Each structure stands twice: as structure tokens, then as C-alpha cells.
Amino acid sequence: MSRASVDSVDRVRIDKWLWCVRFYKSRAQASEAVAGGKVHLNGERVKPAHPVRVGDRVEVTQGAIVREVNIALLPERRGPATEAAGCYEETAASIALRARLKEQHALAAAFAPRPKARPDKRQRRRLMKLRRQE
């Protein structure tokens, strides 16, 4: 058995793991997020090539959403979403925080004025003119 196959069983790069468990659509996006400080492993900022192991805690920031998960499995490939969801366990605090954020977002949307219809060509031109003046 080669060294590469042994290492792949117990360790995976963090950018590859994030891509495999479907936190990001591409591996390049996952790598960019890790390099940009949006991902922390066990409370520390790491590089995209840093290996992860089962039991590690990963904190992923995507916009206003912060997810804190514990690694349960290291996937061999990027499979369906149902398999990907089994590779990590989200912490209770993270779930509660996301639920509270979702509730606040729903309340904010309820109080925001919504137009009954799309603006016509004349109204759009007026809006663009106003925005240019600001």
C-alpha cells in the first residue's frame, strides 16, 4: 500500500473536505475562503492545504451565517448531499444561532415595503436618475 493511500484515509486537506461536504460549490472557492480567513480549524486560522482529522472542530463563515461543525467522517469523494451531511455534526449552539438569525431575517422582511408590481420603463429611468444623483 502506498503512502498516499494511507494518508488519504486518516487525513484530508481542509479545502478538499469543505468542497466534499458541500459547503462550497468548487474547490477553488473553498481554498479561497480558507486563505481569506473565513474558515477556522480548532479555533485557529489555517492554510488551504492543512490536514483535517475526525474530531476536529471547523468554523465556517458564509456571509452572515457562521456554522460550527465537528468532523465525523472524511469522505473519499464528493458524493450526494445526503452523504455529505453525514460527514459532520453541527453544534447545538450553531444551530440555535442560525435559527435566531433566520427568525430576525424573516421579521425584517415582514416590515420592509414591497412594491405591488415592477416599475415600468419610465419609473426605472427616474430611479436610475435618483441613484446617480446620490
C-alpha positions as CSV (number, residue, x, y, z in Angstrom):
1,M,0.0,0.0,0.0
2,S,1.4,3.4,-0.9
3,R,1.9,6.2,1.5
4,A,-0.6,8.4,-0.4
5,S,-3.4,5.9,0.1
6,V,-2.7,5.5,3.8
7,D,-2.6,9.3,4.4
8,S,-5.9,9.8,2.5
9,V,-7.8,7.6,4.9
10,D,-7.0,9.4,8.1
11,R,-6.3,13.0,6.7
12,V,-7.7,15.2,4.1
13,R,-6.9,18.8,3.1
14,I,-9.3,21.3,4.6
15,D,-10.2,22.9,1.3
16,K,-11.0,19.4,-0.2
17,W,-13.1,18.5,2.9
18,L,-15.1,21.7,2.7
19,W,-15.8,21.0,-1.0
20,C,-16.6,17.3,-0.5
21,V,-19.2,18.1,2.2
22,R,-20.7,20.8,0.0
23,F,-20.0,23.9,2.0
24,Y,-18.7,25.4,-1.3
25,K,-19.5,24.7,-4.9
26,S,-16.0,24.4,-6.1
27,R,-12.7,23.5,-4.5
28,A,-11.3,26.9,-5.7
29,Q,-14.0,28.7,-3.7
30,A,-13.2,26.5,-0.6
31,S,-9.5,27.3,-1.0
32,E,-10.1,31.0,-1.3
33,A,-12.4,31.0,1.8
34,V,-9.7,29.2,3.9
35,A,-7.0,31.6,2.6
36,G,-9.2,34.6,3.3
37,G,-9.8,33.7,6.9
38,K,-13.4,32.6,6.6
39,V,-12.6,29.1,7.9
40,H,-11.0,28.3,11.3
41,L,-9.9,24.8,12.4
42,N,-10.0,24.2,16.1
43,G,-10.2,28.0,16.7
44,E,-7.1,28.8,14.5
45,R,-6.7,30.2,11.1
46,V,-5.1,27.7,8.7
47,K,-3.9,27.4,5.1
48,P,-5.9,25.5,2.4
49,A,-3.5,22.5,2.5
50,H,-3.8,22.0,6.2
51,P,-5.0,18.4,7.0
52,V,-8.2,17.8,9.0
53,R,-9.0,14.7,11.1
54,V,-12.1,13.1,12.5
55,G,-13.0,15.0,15.7
56,D,-11.7,18.4,14.6
57,R,-13.9,21.5,15.0
58,V,-14.4,23.6,11.9
59,E,-16.0,27.1,12.0
60,V,-17.2,28.3,8.5
61,T,-18.4,31.8,7.9
62,Q,-20.5,32.3,4.8
63,G,-21.9,35.9,4.7
64,A,-23.8,36.5,7.9
65,I,-24.1,32.7,8.6
66,V,-21.5,31.1,10.9
67,R,-21.6,27.3,11.2
68,E,-19.6,25.4,13.8
69,V,-19.3,21.7,13.0
70,N,-17.4,18.7,14.3
71,I,-15.9,16.4,11.7
72,A,-17.4,13.0,11.9
73,L,-16.1,11.3,8.7
74,L,-13.6,12.0,6.0
75,P,-15.3,11.4,2.6
76,E,-13.3,9.7,-0.1
77,R,-15.2,11.6,-2.9
78,R,-17.7,14.4,-3.4
79,G,-21.0,12.5,-3.3
80,P,-24.6,13.3,-2.9
81,A,-25.8,15.8,-0.3
82,T,-27.2,13.1,2.0
83,E,-23.8,11.5,2.2
84,A,-22.1,14.9,2.7
85,A,-24.4,15.8,5.6
86,G,-23.3,12.6,7.4
87,C,-19.7,13.7,7.4
88,Y,-20.1,16.4,10.0
89,E,-22.2,17.2,13.1
90,E,-23.3,20.8,13.6
91,T,-23.1,22.0,17.2
92,A,-26.2,22.9,19.1
93,A,-25.1,26.5,19.7
94,S,-24.5,26.9,15.9
95,I,-28.0,25.5,15.1
96,A,-29.6,27.9,17.6
97,L,-27.7,30.9,16.3
98,R,-28.7,30.1,12.7
99,A,-32.4,29.7,13.8
100,R,-32.3,33.1,15.6
101,L,-30.7,34.7,12.5
102,K,-33.3,33.2,10.2
103,E,-36.1,34.5,12.5
104,Q,-34.6,38.0,12.6
105,H,-34.3,38.0,8.8
106,A,-38.0,36.9,8.4
107,L,-39.1,39.8,10.8
108,A,-37.0,42.3,8.9
109,A,-38.5,41.2,5.6
110,A,-42.1,41.4,7.0
111,F,-41.6,45.1,7.8
112,A,-39.8,46.1,4.6
113,P,-42.0,47.8,2.0
114,R,-42.6,45.7,-1.1
115,P,-43.9,47.2,-4.3
116,K,-47.1,45.6,-5.8
117,A,-45.6,45.5,-9.3
118,R,-42.3,46.0,-11.1
119,P,-41.5,49.6,-12.1
120,D,-42.2,50.4,-15.8
121,K,-39.7,51.9,-18.1
122,R,-40.4,55.5,-17.1
123,Q,-40.2,54.7,-13.4
124,R,-37.0,52.7,-13.8
125,R,-35.3,55.7,-15.6
126,R,-36.4,58.0,-12.7
127,L,-35.0,55.6,-10.2
128,M,-31.7,55.4,-12.0
129,K,-31.5,59.2,-12.3
130,L,-32.1,59.5,-8.5
131,R,-29.4,56.9,-7.8
132,R,-26.9,58.7,-9.9
133,Q,-27.5,62.0,-8.0
134,E,-26.8,60.4,-4.7
